[in-house]
Amino acid sequence: MENFTLRLKALIIDAIIVILFSALLNNILYIILLSINNQFILSWYPTIVVVLVTLLYFTIMEAKTNKTIGKKISNLYVSDAEGYMSYSKALIRNITKIYWVPLIFDVLIGKIFGYPSRLFDKLAGTDVYRDDELEQI
């Protein structure tokens, strides 16, 4: 579990960004959806917004730039063994971040099985590196 503290720092920064953006979007949508007056939609849209914002933020940022804002601040980089990222790999490795609690099990299972990183990093064929590690390769 290399770079654990840097990864935790990046995750906290990214979680704050996701929470703030989700809250902003939820408030805007609430005003719009209030006119519909459908209790089912009003009760479920905040959950849907959080799931979509989380998946879109992590997937798009990592697939496009190999970094999220938190990883950029922490000088971390995510890639596969060849140095590339795809949308599917980024999506797979970030599925457990939807509700954050599964992420704890993802880390623990990765540790129990002796993977160098999380279980879903292993499934996606990716890992997180420090920027200076990649410059040496």
C-alpha positions as CSV (number, residue, x, y, z in Angstrom):
1,M,0.0,0.0,0.0
2,E,2.5,2.5,-1.2
3,N,1.8,6.2,-1.0
4,F,-1.0,5.6,1.5
5,T,-0.9,9.1,3.2
6,L,-0.5,10.9,-0.2
7,R,-3.5,8.9,-1.5
8,L,-5.5,9.6,1.6
9,K,-4.8,13.4,1.2
10,A,-5.8,13.3,-2.4
11,L,-9.0,11.4,-1.6
12,I,-10.0,13.9,1.1
13,I,-9.4,16.8,-1.3
14,D,-11.4,15.1,-4.0
15,A,-14.2,14.2,-1.6
16,I,-14.5,17.8,-0.6
17,I,-14.8,18.8,-4.3
18,V,-17.4,16.1,-5.0
19,I,-19.4,17.0,-2.0
20,L,-19.4,20.8,-2.7
21,F,-20.3,20.3,-6.4
22,S,-23.0,17.8,-5.5
23,A,-24.5,20.2,-2.9
24,L,-24.5,23.0,-5.5
25,L,-26.1,20.9,-8.1
26,N,-28.7,19.5,-5.7
27,N,-29.7,23.0,-4.6
28,I,-30.1,24.1,-8.3
29,L,-32.1,21.0,-9.2
30,Y,-34.3,21.3,-6.1
31,I,-35.6,24.6,-7.2
32,I,-36.3,23.2,-10.7
33,L,-37.8,19.9,-9.5
34,L,-40.0,21.6,-6.9
35,S,-42.3,22.7,-9.6
36,I,-42.8,19.1,-10.7
37,N,-44.1,18.2,-7.2
38,N,-43.3,14.5,-7.6
39,Q,-42.3,13.1,-4.2
40,F,-40.5,10.1,-5.7
41,I,-38.2,12.3,-7.8
42,L,-37.7,14.7,-5.0
43,S,-36.6,12.0,-2.6
44,W,-34.2,10.2,-5.0
45,Y,-32.6,12.9,-7.0
46,P,-29.9,13.8,-4.3
47,T,-28.7,10.2,-4.3
48,I,-28.6,10.1,-8.1
49,V,-26.7,13.4,-8.3
50,V,-24.0,12.2,-5.8
51,V,-23.5,8.9,-7.7
52,L,-23.3,10.7,-11.1
53,V,-21.0,13.5,-9.9
54,T,-18.7,11.0,-8.1
55,L,-18.4,8.7,-11.1
56,L,-18.1,11.4,-13.7
57,Y,-15.6,13.4,-11.7
58,F,-13.2,10.6,-11.0
59,T,-13.7,8.8,-14.4
60,I,-13.3,11.9,-16.6
61,M,-10.4,13.4,-14.7
62,E,-8.4,10.2,-14.5
63,A,-9.1,9.1,-18.1
64,K,-8.3,12.5,-19.6
65,T,-5.4,13.7,-17.4
66,N,-4.4,10.6,-15.3
67,K,-5.0,12.8,-12.2
68,T,-7.8,14.3,-10.2
69,I,-7.4,17.7,-8.5
70,G,-6.5,15.9,-5.3
71,K,-3.9,13.8,-7.0
72,K,-2.5,16.8,-8.8
73,I,-2.0,18.6,-5.4
74,S,-0.5,15.4,-3.9
75,N,1.8,14.9,-6.9
76,L,0.2,11.5,-7.7
77,Y,-0.6,9.9,-11.0
78,V,-2.8,6.9,-11.9
79,S,-2.1,4.7,-14.9
80,D,-1.8,1.1,-16.1
81,A,1.5,-0.7,-16.6
82,E,2.0,1.0,-20.0
83,G,1.3,4.5,-18.6
84,Y,-2.1,4.9,-20.2
85,M,-5.7,5.2,-18.8
86,S,-9.0,4.6,-20.5
87,Y,-12.5,5.6,-19.4
88,S,-13.3,1.9,-18.7
89,K,-10.3,1.5,-16.4
90,A,-11.0,4.7,-14.6
91,L,-14.6,3.7,-14.1
92,I,-13.8,0.3,-12.8
93,R,-11.2,1.6,-10.3
94,N,-13.6,4.2,-9.0
95,I,-16.8,2.2,-8.5
96,T,-16.2,1.8,-4.8
97,K,-16.0,5.6,-4.3
98,I,-19.7,6.0,-5.0
99,Y,-20.7,5.8,-1.3
100,W,-17.2,5.8,0.1
101,V,-17.8,3.0,2.6
102,P,-17.1,0.3,0.0
103,L,-13.7,2.0,-0.5
104,I,-12.7,0.8,3.0
105,F,-13.4,-2.8,2.0
106,D,-11.6,-2.2,-1.3
107,V,-8.5,-1.1,0.5
108,L,-8.7,-3.9,3.1
109,I,-9.3,-6.7,0.6
110,G,-6.3,-5.4,-1.4
111,K,-4.2,-5.5,1.7
112,I,-5.4,-8.9,2.8
113,F,-4.6,-10.4,-0.6
114,G,-1.2,-8.7,-0.7
115,Y,-1.9,-6.5,-3.8
116,P,0.3,-3.5,-4.1
117,S,-2.9,-1.3,-4.1
118,R,-6.7,-1.6,-3.8
119,L,-8.7,-4.6,-5.2
120,F,-10.4,-2.5,-7.8
121,D,-7.0,-1.1,-9.0
122,K,-6.0,-4.7,-9.5
123,L,-9.2,-5.4,-11.4
124,A,-8.7,-2.4,-13.6
125,G,-5.0,-3.1,-14.1
126,T,-4.0,0.3,-12.7
127,D,-2.0,1.7,-9.8
128,V,-1.2,5.1,-8.4
129,Y,2.4,6.4,-8.5
130,R,4.2,9.5,-7.3
131,D,5.1,11.9,-10.1
132,D,8.8,11.5,-9.4
133,E,8.5,7.7,-9.8
134,L,7.2,8.0,-13.3
135,E,10.0,10.4,-14.4
136,Q,12.5,7.7,-13.5
137,I,10.9,5.0,-15.6
